[in-house]
Amino acid sequence: MVVRATEAEIDVVRTNPADAIALFRESVVPALRQEEGYEGCYVLLSDEGKLLVLSFWTSDETARATRLSGFYLEQIEKFSDLVVFRQAPGREAYDVVVAETPQEAIV
C-alpha cells in the first residue's frame, strides 16, 4: 500500500474550513472511489488551517496514474478559491509500513 500526501493551507480569517471539507466530502471522495486502486483517505486539519490529505492506494502505479491522467489536478482545481497550496501538490508518496486504523472521525 502507498499513501500520497498533499499539504495545503486554508486562510481561516477569510475562509471557513467547513466549506473546503464539505467540497472534499461531496465532490472529491465520490470521484476518488471511481479510481482504480483507491483504498481510502484521511484529511487532517489544524486550528490554524493547515491541511494534510493522505490518500491510500494499492500501489505506487495506481497512485501515479491519477497524476498522469490529470485526475489529481482536476480535483485540486476545485479548491482554487478556498485553499492555498504551500508546495506543488501530489509530490510526496510513502510506503505504508505500519498501519493501525482508528475509528472514523465525526466532523
C-alpha positions as CSV (number, residue, x, y, z in Angstrom):
1,M,0.0,0.0,0.0
2,V,1.2,3.5,-0.8
3,V,0.0,6.8,0.6
4,R,0.0,10.1,-1.3
5,A,0.4,13.2,0.9
6,T,-0.7,16.7,0.0
7,E,-0.1,19.7,2.2
8,A,-2.3,22.8,1.9
9,E,-3.4,25.8,4.0
10,I,-6.8,27.5,4.4
11,D,-6.9,31.2,5.3
12,V,-9.2,30.7,8.4
13,V,-9.7,34.5,8.6
14,R,-11.2,34.8,5.2
15,T,-12.5,31.2,4.6
16,N,-14.5,28.8,6.6
17,P,-12.6,25.4,6.6
18,A,-16.0,23.7,6.7
19,D,-16.6,24.8,3.1
20,A,-13.4,23.0,1.9
21,I,-14.3,19.9,4.0
22,A,-17.8,19.8,2.5
23,L,-16.4,20.2,-1.0
24,F,-14.0,17.3,-0.4
25,R,-16.7,15.1,1.0
26,E,-19.3,15.9,-1.7
27,S,-17.1,16.0,-4.8
28,V,-13.6,14.6,-4.3
29,V,-14.5,11.4,-2.3
30,P,-17.0,10.1,-4.8
31,A,-14.5,10.8,-7.6
32,L,-11.8,9.0,-5.7
33,R,-14.0,6.0,-5.2
34,Q,-14.2,5.6,-9.0
35,E,-10.4,5.5,-9.4
36,E,-8.7,2.1,-9.7
37,G,-6.5,1.3,-6.7
38,Y,-8.1,3.8,-4.3
39,E,-8.4,2.5,-0.7
40,G,-9.4,5.5,1.4
41,C,-8.2,8.8,2.7
42,Y,-7.6,10.9,5.8
43,V,-8.0,14.7,5.8
44,L,-6.3,16.3,8.8
45,L,-6.9,20.0,9.8
46,S,-5.1,22.1,12.4
47,D,-6.7,25.0,14.2
48,E,-4.5,27.3,12.1
49,G,-6.0,26.0,8.9
50,K,-3.1,23.7,7.8
51,L,-4.3,20.6,5.9
52,L,-2.7,17.3,5.3
53,V,-4.6,15.0,2.9
54,L,-3.5,11.4,2.9
55,S,-4.9,9.2,0.1
56,F,-4.2,5.4,0.2
57,W,-3.6,3.4,-2.9
58,T,-2.9,-0.3,-3.7
59,S,0.4,0.5,-5.3
60,D,2.7,3.3,-6.5
61,E,1.5,2.7,-10.0
62,T,-2.2,3.3,-9.1
63,A,-1.3,6.5,-7.2
64,R,0.9,7.8,-10.0
65,A,-1.8,7.0,-12.6
66,T,-4.2,9.7,-11.0
67,R,-1.5,12.3,-11.5
68,L,-0.6,11.2,-15.1
69,S,-4.2,11.1,-16.2
70,G,-4.9,14.7,-15.0
71,F,-7.4,13.4,-12.4
72,Y,-5.3,14.7,-9.5
73,L,-5.0,18.3,-10.8
74,E,-8.7,18.3,-11.7
75,Q,-9.5,17.6,-8.0
76,I,-7.0,20.2,-6.8
77,E,-8.5,22.9,-9.0
78,K,-11.9,22.5,-7.3
79,F,-10.3,24.2,-4.3
80,S,-8.6,27.2,-6.1
81,D,-10.9,29.7,-4.2
82,L,-10.6,28.0,-0.8
83,V,-7.1,26.6,-0.3
84,V,-3.5,27.9,-0.7
85,F,-1.1,25.1,-1.6
86,R,2.3,25.6,0.1
87,Q,4.1,23.4,-2.4
88,A,3.3,21.7,-5.6
89,P,0.6,19.1,-4.5
90,G,1.0,15.4,-5.0
91,R,4.7,15.2,-4.9
92,E,5.1,13.1,-1.8
93,A,4.5,9.3,-1.7
94,Y,5.2,6.9,1.1
95,D,5.1,3.2,1.5
96,V,2.8,2.2,4.4
97,V,4.9,0.0,6.7
98,V,2.7,0.0,9.8
99,A,-1.0,0.7,10.0
100,E,-3.3,0.9,13.0
101,T,-6.7,2.2,11.8
102,P,-8.6,4.4,14.2
103,Q,-12.4,4.8,14.3
104,E,-13.7,7.3,11.7
105,A,-13.7,10.8,13.0
106,I,-17.0,12.7,13.0
107,V,-16.7,16.3,11.9
